[in-house]
Amino acid sequence: MSQSELPSSTGIDPKWNRRYEAGDTPWDMRIPSRELTRVLKEGLIRGRTAFEMGCGTGTNAVFLAERGFAVTAVDGAPLAIEQAQQLATRKNVSVEWMIGDVCQVPDLRRTFDFVFDRGCYHCVRLVNLAGYLDSLGRVTHAGSQYLVLTGNANETREGGPPRLHERELRADFEPLFQIDDLRPFRFDDPDGPTGPLGWSCLLTRL
């Protein structure tokens, strides 16, 4: 297991680390994503290398590693990465952890078969969508698959993550990816499938 820390020039927003320090992390369910579990169970994911954008405390990265993927994962909160390392140690799996800005992932001199994002994209798209897409371009190759989970503008309840319309998803990604499957779902909730409405979008790099 290794950790790489990106230079401070990556512009990591310290607010995310402060939220982990305060325990103000409603997105951190500490259970593997049901949507990620579903696409794996249905055999929809090809390849054995994976990259997670905004991995938080590492639940999904470790879940992928336990299933035989060679995993690299990045997050901008050092405290989250520290906890992710501890989780990987307890689970006895190896993950390459990186502290860095998902909008400025450097050239790693390799690409990945599968990229996963549970709720990072919808937070950064209004700040630096171009940077996020550049990062995606650097970590994927033609044929790479990408599963992104975002907020859904059809949600009628208050609260929850930033929300997008289907047309916004298509406008953001279709120049670089083709959408293979787009469906509504509800984000994981420890008390049951009652979390905020989202989009589950599985794409392939062109």
MARDREN-711360 format. One record per residue: residue number from 1; residue in one letter; x, y, z of N, C-alpha, C in turn. Coordinates in nm, 3 decimals. Example, Ala and Ser with C-alpha at 12.3 -4.5 7.8 and 13.67 -1.06 7.14 Angstrom:
residues 2
REC     i   aa      n.c1      n.c2      n.c3     ca.c1     ca.c2     ca.c3      c.c1      c.c2      c.c3
REC     1    a     1.319    -0.569     0.780     1.230    -0.450     0.780     1.320    -0.330     0.780
REC     2    s     1.285    -0.225     0.708     1.367    -0.106     0.714     1.290     0.003     0.787
//
This chain:
residues 206
REC     i   aa      n.c1      n.c2      n.c3     ca.c1     ca.c2     ca.c3      c.c1      c.c2      c.c3
REC     1    m     0.086    -0.119     0.000     0.000     0.000     0.000     0.089     0.123     0.000
REC     2    s     0.053     0.219    -0.084     0.136     0.339    -0.091     0.049     0.462    -0.096
REC     3    q     0.109     0.575    -0.064     0.041     0.704    -0.070     0.131     0.802    -0.141
REC     4    s     0.074     0.878    -0.234     0.148     0.983    -0.301     0.080     1.115    -0.270
REC     5    e     0.155     1.215    -0.232     0.096     1.346    -0.204     0.132     1.440    -0.319
REC     6    l     0.029     1.499    -0.379     0.051     1.590    -0.490     0.101     1.724    -0.436
REC     7    p     0.170     1.803    -0.520     0.221     1.932    -0.475     0.109     2.025    -0.432
REC     8    s     0.142     2.121    -0.345     0.041     2.214    -0.295    -0.016     2.302    -0.405
REC     9    s     0.051     2.312    -0.518     0.002     2.394    -0.629    -0.124     2.337    -0.693
REC    10    t    -0.165     2.215    -0.654    -0.286     2.157    -0.710    -0.411     2.229    -0.663
REC    11    g    -0.402     2.318    -0.566    -0.516     2.398    -0.527    -0.624     2.321    -0.453
REC    12    i    -0.585     2.224    -0.368    -0.681     2.148    -0.291    -0.756     2.242    -0.197
REC    13    d    -0.888     2.230    -0.196    -0.971     2.314    -0.110    -0.970     2.257     0.032
REC    14    p    -0.918     2.332     0.131    -0.906     2.277     0.267    -1.039     2.255     0.336
REC    15    k    -1.149     2.305     0.279    -1.278     2.288     0.347    -1.316     2.141     0.360
REC    16    w    -1.271     2.057     0.264    -1.308     1.916     0.270    -1.241     1.848     0.389
REC    17    n    -1.115     1.882     0.414    -1.048     1.824     0.530    -1.112     1.871     0.659
REC    18    r    -1.152     1.998     0.663    -1.219     2.050     0.783    -1.349     1.977     0.809
REC    19    r    -1.419     1.940     0.703    -1.546     1.868     0.722    -1.521     1.728     0.777
REC    20    y    -1.413     1.664     0.734    -1.379     1.535     0.795    -1.338     1.552     0.941
REC    21    e    -1.267     1.658     0.971    -1.228     1.684     1.110    -1.350     1.704     1.198
REC    22    a    -1.453     1.770     1.142    -1.574     1.800     1.219    -1.674     1.685     1.216
REC    23    g    -1.648     1.582     1.135    -1.743     1.474     1.122    -1.866     1.513     1.041
REC    24    d    -1.856     1.620     0.963    -1.968     1.668     0.882    -1.957     1.610     0.741
REC    25    t    -1.980     1.480     0.730    -1.960     1.409     0.604    -2.081     1.320     0.575
REC    26    p    -2.197     1.380     0.542    -2.317     1.299     0.519    -2.305     1.203     0.402
REC    27    w    -2.209     1.228     0.313    -2.189     1.140     0.197    -2.112     1.013     0.232
REC    28    d    -2.049     1.010     0.348    -1.959     0.901     0.384    -2.037     0.792     0.458
REC    29    m    -2.093     0.700     0.380    -2.182     0.598     0.435    -2.109     0.481     0.500
REC    30    r    -1.980     0.464     0.466    -1.900     0.352     0.516    -1.958     0.216     0.473
REC    31    i    -2.040     0.215     0.368    -2.088     0.091     0.308    -2.064     0.100     0.158
REC    32    p    -2.028    -0.012     0.092    -2.005    -0.005    -0.052    -2.130     0.042    -0.126
REC    33    s    -2.110     0.120    -0.229    -2.220     0.171    -0.309    -2.302     0.057    -0.368
REC    34    r    -2.434     0.063    -0.350    -2.519    -0.039    -0.409    -2.515    -0.036    -0.561
REC    35    e    -2.498     0.082    -0.618    -2.490     0.090    -0.765    -2.361     0.028    -0.816
REC    36    l    -2.251     0.054    -0.748    -2.125    -0.010    -0.786    -2.138    -0.161    -0.772
REC    37    t    -2.197    -0.205    -0.664    -2.218    -0.349    -0.644    -2.303    -0.407    -0.757
REC    38    r    -2.406    -0.333    -0.797    -2.496    -0.383    -0.901    -2.424    -0.402    -1.034
REC    39    v    -2.348    -0.302    -1.079    -2.286    -0.314    -1.210    -2.180    -0.425    -1.211
REC    40    l    -2.115    -0.446    -1.097    -2.019    -0.556    -1.090    -2.092    -0.690    -1.093
REC    41    k    -2.200    -0.701    -1.016    -2.274    -0.826    -1.010    -2.333    -0.862    -1.146
REC    42    e    -2.374    -0.760    -1.222    -2.434    -0.784    -1.353    -2.329    -0.807    -1.462
REC    43    g    -2.203    -0.802    -1.425    -2.095    -0.828    -1.520    -2.078    -0.719    -1.624
REC    44    l    -2.111    -0.595    -1.589    -2.106    -0.486    -1.685    -1.968    -0.423    -1.698
REC    45    i    -1.878    -0.453    -1.604    -1.747    -0.387    -1.601    -1.641    -0.482    -1.655
REC    46    r    -1.568    -0.433    -1.754    -1.457    -0.508    -1.812    -1.324    -0.458    -1.751
REC    47    g    -1.222    -0.539    -1.762    -1.090    -0.496    -1.717    -1.070    -0.515    -1.569
REC    48    r    -0.946    -0.492    -1.523    -0.911    -0.518    -1.383    -0.836    -0.404    -1.317
REC    49    t    -0.825    -0.288    -1.382    -0.762    -0.173    -1.317    -0.869    -0.067    -1.295
REC    50    a    -0.864     0.000    -1.180    -0.969     0.095    -1.144    -0.909     0.221    -1.082
REC    51    f    -0.976     0.333    -1.105    -0.937     0.462    -1.048    -1.062     0.523    -0.988
REC    52    e    -1.053     0.569    -0.862    -1.168     0.635    -0.801    -1.141     0.783    -0.782
REC    53    m    -1.234     0.864    -0.831    -1.229     1.010    -0.814    -1.303     1.046    -0.685
REC    54    g    -1.233     1.110    -0.591    -1.298     1.151    -0.468    -1.333     1.031    -0.382
REC    55    c    -1.232     0.958    -0.338    -1.254     0.828    -0.272    -1.295     0.840    -0.127
REC    56    g    -1.283     0.959    -0.066    -1.319     0.973     0.075    -1.240     0.878     0.163
REC    57    t    -1.308     0.811     0.253    -1.241     0.722     0.348    -1.218     0.582     0.291
REC    58    g    -1.237     0.565     0.161    -1.187     0.447     0.092    -1.278     0.326     0.083
REC    59    t    -1.403     0.339     0.125    -1.491     0.222     0.127    -1.500     0.154    -0.009
REC    60    n    -1.525     0.232    -0.113    -1.545     0.172    -0.245    -1.414     0.129    -0.311
REC    61    a    -1.308     0.204    -0.286    -1.177     0.163    -0.339    -1.135     0.030    -0.281
REC    62    v    -1.153     0.014    -0.151    -1.119    -0.112    -0.085    -1.210    -0.224    -0.134
REC    63    f    -1.338    -0.193    -0.153    -1.433    -0.291    -0.206    -1.387    -0.343    -0.342
REC    64    l    -1.341    -0.254    -0.428    -1.291    -0.294    -0.559    -1.163    -0.378    -0.546
REC    65    a    -1.075    -0.337    -0.457    -0.950    -0.412    -0.437    -0.980    -0.553    -0.387
REC    66    e    -1.079    -0.566    -0.301    -1.116    -0.699    -0.250    -1.167    -0.789    -0.361
REC    67    r    -1.214    -0.727    -0.469    -1.267    -0.804    -0.582    -1.167    -0.818    -0.695
REC    68    g    -1.042    -0.794    -0.665    -0.935    -0.825    -0.758    -0.890    -0.713    -0.847
REC    69    f    -0.944    -0.592    -0.831    -0.899    -0.479    -0.911    -0.770    -0.423    -0.853
REC    70    a    -0.681    -0.377    -0.941    -0.566    -0.296    -0.902    -0.615    -0.152    -0.897
REC    71    v    -0.621    -0.094    -0.777    -0.694     0.031    -0.755    -0.600     0.146    -0.720
REC    72    t    -0.624     0.260    -0.783    -0.565     0.388    -0.745    -0.681     0.481    -0.711
REC    73    a    -0.668     0.559    -0.604    -0.778     0.644    -0.560    -0.725     0.777    -0.512
REC    74    v    -0.799     0.884    -0.542    -0.755     1.019    -0.507    -0.864     1.091    -0.429
REC    75    d    -0.821     1.172    -0.332    -0.912     1.260    -0.260    -0.834     1.381    -0.211
REC    76    g    -0.905     1.493    -0.195    -0.840     1.616    -0.153    -0.830     1.635    -0.003
REC    77    a    -0.883     1.541     0.076    -0.880     1.554     0.221    -0.778     1.458     0.280
REC    78    p    -0.666     1.509     0.330    -0.564     1.420     0.388    -0.618     1.330     0.499
REC    79    l    -0.711     1.382     0.581    -0.766     1.300     0.688    -0.846     1.183     0.631
REC    80    a    -0.918     1.205     0.522    -0.992     1.096     0.458    -0.897     0.989     0.407
REC    81    i    -0.788     1.032     0.344    -0.690     0.936     0.293    -0.625     0.858     0.407
REC    82    e    -0.599     0.925     0.517    -0.542     0.855     0.633    -0.636     0.744     0.680
REC    83    q    -0.765     0.775     0.687    -0.862     0.675     0.729    -0.876     0.565     0.624
REC    84    a    -0.865     0.601     0.497    -0.871     0.501     0.390    -0.754     0.403     0.402
REC    85    q    -0.635     0.454     0.429    -0.519     0.367     0.448    -0.542     0.269     0.562
REC    86    q    -0.600     0.318     0.670    -0.626     0.232     0.785    -0.726     0.123     0.749
REC    87    l    -0.828     0.159     0.670    -0.927     0.060     0.628    -0.862    -0.048     0.541
REC    88    a    -0.778    -0.006     0.446    -0.711    -0.103     0.360    -0.623    -0.198     0.441
REC    89    t    -0.557    -0.143     0.542    -0.473    -0.227     0.628    -0.558    -0.330     0.702
REC    90    r    -0.671    -0.285     0.756    -0.759    -0.379     0.828    -0.812    -0.488     0.736
REC    91    k    -0.839    -0.450     0.610    -0.895    -0.546     0.514    -0.786    -0.626     0.442
REC    92    n    -0.662    -0.589     0.468    -0.547    -0.661     0.409    -0.549    -0.656     0.256
REC    93    v    -0.574    -0.536     0.203    -0.567    -0.516     0.058    -0.475    -0.399     0.028
REC    94    s    -0.429    -0.394    -0.096    -0.338    -0.289    -0.140    -0.410    -0.192    -0.232
REC    95    v    -0.402    -0.063    -0.200    -0.457     0.045    -0.283    -0.352     0.155    -0.290
REC    96    e    -0.336     0.214    -0.406    -0.249     0.331    -0.418    -0.332     0.455    -0.389
REC    97    w    -0.302     0.522    -0.280    -0.377     0.639    -0.237    -0.304     0.766    -0.279
REC    98    m    -0.379     0.865    -0.324    -0.322     0.993    -0.364    -0.400     1.106    -0.298
REC    99    i    -0.328     1.203    -0.242    -0.391     1.326    -0.194    -0.381     1.428    -0.306
REC   100    g    -0.494     1.474    -0.357    -0.488     1.568    -0.467    -0.624     1.616    -0.512
REC   101    d    -0.622     1.711    -0.601    -0.741     1.774    -0.658    -0.789     1.690    -0.777
REC   102    v    -0.915     1.646    -0.775    -0.966     1.565    -0.885    -0.968     1.642    -1.017
REC   103    c    -0.960     1.773    -1.009    -0.959     1.856    -1.130    -0.817     1.878    -1.182
REC   104    q    -0.718     1.825    -1.111    -0.580     1.840    -1.154    -0.501     1.711    -1.131
REC   105    v    -0.561     1.599    -1.166    -0.488     1.472    -1.155    -0.372     1.475    -1.255
REC   106    p    -0.252     1.449    -1.211    -0.136     1.457    -1.301    -0.132     1.339    -1.397
REC   107    d    -0.040     1.345    -1.491    -0.017     1.234    -1.581     0.050     1.121    -1.503
REC   108    l    -0.021     1.013    -1.483     0.031     0.901    -1.406     0.108     0.801    -1.492
REC   109    r     0.119     0.832    -1.621     0.187     0.746    -1.719     0.121     0.610    -1.732
REC   110    r    -0.006     0.605    -1.698    -0.086     0.486    -1.720    -0.233     0.527    -1.715
REC   111    t    -0.317     0.444    -1.773    -0.460     0.469    -1.769    -0.529     0.348    -1.707
REC   112    f    -0.661     0.358    -1.691    -0.734     0.258    -1.615    -0.854     0.209    -1.694
REC   113    d    -0.890     0.084    -1.668    -1.003     0.024    -1.739    -1.136     0.078    -1.689
REC   114    f    -1.140     0.118    -1.562    -1.266     0.157    -1.499    -1.241     0.274    -1.406
REC   115    v    -1.328     0.375    -1.414    -1.323     0.490    -1.324    -1.457     0.498    -1.252
REC   116    f    -1.452     0.525    -1.122    -1.574     0.536    -1.041    -1.576     0.669    -0.969
REC   117    d    -1.695     0.730    -0.966    -1.715     0.857    -0.896    -1.851     0.854    -0.830
REC   118    r    -1.851     0.847    -0.699    -1.975     0.851    -0.623    -1.992     0.991    -0.563
REC   119    g    -2.043     1.083    -0.645    -2.082     1.212    -0.591    -1.976     1.320    -0.587
REC   120    c    -1.865     1.302    -0.657    -1.763     1.407    -0.663    -1.791     1.503    -0.778
REC   121    y    -1.818     1.448    -0.894    -1.841     1.528    -1.015    -1.945     1.637    -0.994
REC   122    h    -2.058     1.603    -0.931    -2.164     1.704    -0.921    -2.126     1.819    -0.827
REC   123    c    -2.025     1.799    -0.745    -1.978     1.908    -0.658    -1.879     2.000    -0.730
REC   124    v    -1.797     1.944    -0.819    -1.691     2.024    -0.881    -1.727     2.080    -1.018
REC   125    r    -1.836     2.033    -1.079    -1.863     2.070    -1.219    -1.887     2.220    -1.235
REC   126    l    -1.943     2.285    -1.134    -1.969     2.429    -1.146    -1.846     2.512    -1.111
REC   127    v    -1.745     2.447    -1.057    -1.621     2.516    -1.019    -1.516     2.500    -1.127
REC   128    n    -1.498     2.376    -1.175    -1.393     2.351    -1.273    -1.425     2.225    -1.353
REC   129    l    -1.530     2.231    -1.432    -1.567     2.116    -1.514    -1.456     2.082    -1.613
REC   130    a    -1.396     2.182    -1.674    -1.290     2.157    -1.773    -1.175     2.080    -1.709
REC   131    g    -1.137     2.118    -1.587    -1.029     2.048    -1.519    -1.066     1.905    -1.486
REC   132    y    -1.189     1.884    -1.445    -1.234     1.749    -1.414    -1.231     1.661    -1.538
REC   133    l    -1.280     1.715    -1.651    -1.279     1.638    -1.775    -1.137     1.612    -1.824
REC   134    d    -1.047     1.708    -1.803    -0.906     1.685    -1.837    -0.850     1.570    -1.755
REC   135    s    -0.883     1.566    -1.625    -0.837     1.457    -1.540    -0.891     1.324    -1.590
REC   136    l    -1.020     1.321    -1.624    -1.080     1.198    -1.677    -1.008     1.153    -1.803
REC   137    g    -0.975     1.249    -1.888    -0.905     1.216    -2.011    -0.770     1.156    -1.987
REC   138    r    -0.701     1.200    -1.880    -0.567     1.149    -1.850    -0.569     1.010    -1.790
REC   139    v    -0.676     0.974    -1.720    -0.677     0.844    -1.653    -0.754     0.737    -1.730
REC   140    t    -0.806     0.773    -1.849    -0.882     0.676    -1.928    -0.820     0.661    -2.067
REC   141    h    -0.858     0.551    -2.134    -0.820     0.527    -2.272    -0.946     0.487    -2.348
REC   142    a    -0.936     0.479    -2.479    -1.051     0.435    -2.558    -1.098     0.299    -2.507
REC   143    g    -1.227     0.293    -2.473    -1.282     0.170    -2.419    -1.292     0.168    -2.267
REC   144    s    -1.226     0.260    -2.198    -1.240     0.268    -2.053    -1.386     0.292    -2.016
REC   145    q    -1.429     0.234    -1.904    -1.564     0.256    -1.856    -1.563     0.349    -1.735
REC   146    y    -1.671     0.422    -1.720    -1.679     0.526    -1.616    -1.820     0.521    -1.557
REC   147    l    -1.829     0.496    -1.428    -1.957     0.499    -1.357    -1.959     0.621    -1.268
REC   148    v    -2.053     0.711    -1.293    -2.064     0.833    -1.214    -2.204     0.839    -1.154
REC   149    l    -2.209     0.871    -1.025    -2.335     0.884    -0.952    -2.352     1.030    -0.914
REC   150    t    -2.462     1.090    -0.956    -2.484     1.233    -0.936    -2.623     1.258    -0.879
REC   151    g    -2.642     1.380    -0.829    -2.775     1.422    -0.789    -2.867     1.434    -0.909
REC   152    n    -2.997     1.420    -0.885    -3.097     1.417    -0.991    -3.195     1.533    -0.972
REC   153    a    -3.211     1.615    -1.077    -3.297     1.732    -1.069    -3.444     1.697    -1.053
REC   154    n    -3.480     1.571    -1.068    -3.619     1.529    -1.049    -3.654     1.504    -0.903
REC   155    e    -3.556     1.515    -0.814    -3.583     1.499    -0.671    -3.676     1.611    -0.623
REC   156    t    -3.775     1.575    -0.545    -3.871     1.674    -0.495    -3.847     1.710    -0.349
REC   157    r    -3.764     1.631    -0.280    -3.737     1.660    -0.140    -3.627     1.764    -0.127
REC   158    e    -3.624     1.834    -0.016    -3.520     1.932     0.009    -3.392     1.863     0.052
REC   159    g    -3.281     1.934     0.037    -3.152     1.881     0.079    -3.093     1.787    -0.023
REC   160    g    -2.985     1.722     0.018    -2.920     1.629    -0.072    -2.812     1.695    -0.156
REC   161    p    -2.753     1.619    -0.249    -2.641     1.668    -0.329    -2.687     1.764    -0.439
REC   162    p    -2.592     1.833    -0.504    -2.627     1.914    -0.621    -2.700     1.830    -0.725
REC   163    r    -2.795     1.891    -0.795    -2.884     1.817    -0.884    -2.862     1.855    -1.030
REC   164    l    -2.872     1.755    -1.115    -2.853     1.776    -1.259    -2.970     1.720    -1.337
REC   165    h    -2.995     1.783    -1.453    -3.088     1.729    -1.551    -3.013     1.634    -1.644
REC   166    e    -3.085     1.542    -1.706    -3.023     1.449    -1.800    -2.949     1.524    -1.910
REC   167    r    -3.005     1.632    -1.959    -2.941     1.706    -2.069    -2.806     1.763    -2.026
REC   168    e    -2.791     1.797    -1.898    -2.663     1.849    -1.850    -2.558     1.738    -1.847
REC   169    l    -2.597     1.620    -1.802    -2.505     1.507    -1.805    -2.456     1.480    -1.946
REC   170    r    -2.550     1.476    -2.040    -2.513     1.446    -2.178    -2.423     1.556    -2.235
REC   171    a    -2.453     1.680    -2.205    -2.372     1.790    -2.257    -2.230     1.786    -2.201
REC   172    d    -2.216     1.748    -2.075    -2.084     1.746    -2.011    -1.997     1.632    -2.063
REC   173    f    -2.056     1.514    -2.083    -1.975     1.395    -2.107    -1.973     1.345    -2.251
REC   174    e    -2.077     1.369    -2.329    -2.084     1.302    -2.459    -1.974     1.342    -2.558
REC   175    p    -1.910     1.456    -2.544    -1.796     1.479    -2.634    -1.681     1.380    -2.614
REC   176    l    -1.668     1.327    -2.491    -1.557     1.239    -2.459    -1.600     1.094    -2.440
REC   177    f    -1.724     1.075    -2.397    -1.777     0.943    -2.366    -1.910     0.921    -2.437
REC   178    q    -1.946     0.795    -2.452    -2.082     0.762    -2.492    -2.154     0.705    -2.370
REC   179    i    -2.281     0.741    -2.354    -2.359     0.692    -2.242    -2.418     0.556    -2.277
REC   180    d    -2.384     0.456    -2.199    -2.434     0.320    -2.221    -2.561     0.292    -2.141
REC   181    d    -2.569     0.350    -2.022    -2.685     0.326    -1.936    -2.703     0.446    -1.845
REC   182    l    -2.823     0.500    -1.842    -2.855     0.613    -1.756    -2.988     0.583    -1.688
REC   183    r    -2.985     0.576    -1.556    -3.106     0.540    -1.483    -3.112     0.614    -1.351
REC   184    p    -3.233     0.643    -1.302    -3.246     0.700    -1.168    -3.222     0.594    -1.062
REC   185    f    -3.173     0.635    -0.949    -3.153     0.547    -0.834    -3.156     0.634    -0.710
REC   186    r    -3.149     0.572    -0.594    -3.138     0.648    -0.471    -3.004     0.620    -0.405
REC   187    f    -2.938     0.729    -0.363    -2.810     0.714    -0.296    -2.825     0.627    -0.170
REC   188    d    -2.717     0.561    -0.135    -2.719     0.472    -0.019    -2.748     0.550     0.109
REC   189    d    -2.822     0.484     0.196    -2.852     0.538     0.328    -2.837     0.424     0.427
REC   190    p    -2.769     0.445     0.540    -2.751     0.336     0.635    -2.881     0.273     0.682
REC   191    d    -2.991     0.350     0.678    -3.118     0.300     0.730    -3.205     0.240     0.620
REC   192    g    -3.155     0.232     0.498    -3.234     0.172     0.391    -3.224     0.251     0.263
REC   193    p    -3.294     0.206     0.157    -3.283     0.272     0.025    -3.368     0.398     0.015
REC   194    t    -3.345     0.491     0.107    -3.427     0.612     0.113    -3.345     0.739     0.095
REC   195    g    -3.224     0.727     0.043    -3.139     0.844     0.024    -3.189     0.932    -0.088
REC   196    p    -3.118     1.041    -0.117    -3.160     1.134    -0.222    -3.164     1.068    -0.359
REC   197    l    -3.252     1.116    -0.444    -3.261     1.066    -0.581    -3.136     1.107    -0.658
REC   198    g    -3.084     1.014    -0.737    -2.966     1.043    -0.817    -2.977     0.986    -0.956
REC   199    w    -2.874     1.012    -1.036    -2.854     0.947    -1.165    -2.740     0.848    -1.152
REC   200    s    -2.759     0.730    -1.205    -2.650     0.633    -1.222    -2.619     0.629    -1.370
REC   201    c    -2.498     0.671    -1.406    -2.462     0.687    -1.547    -2.337     0.605    -1.576
REC   202    l    -2.350     0.505    -1.662    -2.238     0.423    -1.703    -2.201     0.461    -1.845
REC   203    l    -2.073     0.497    -1.864    -2.026     0.549    -1.991    -1.903     0.472    -2.039
REC   204    t    -1.874     0.484    -2.168    -1.753     0.428    -2.227    -1.677     0.538    -2.299
REC   205    r    -1.545     0.542    -2.276    -1.460     0.642    -2.340    -1.450     0.614    -2.490
REC   206    l    -1.469     0.717    -2.570    -1.461     0.704    -2.716    -1.316     0.710    -2.762
//
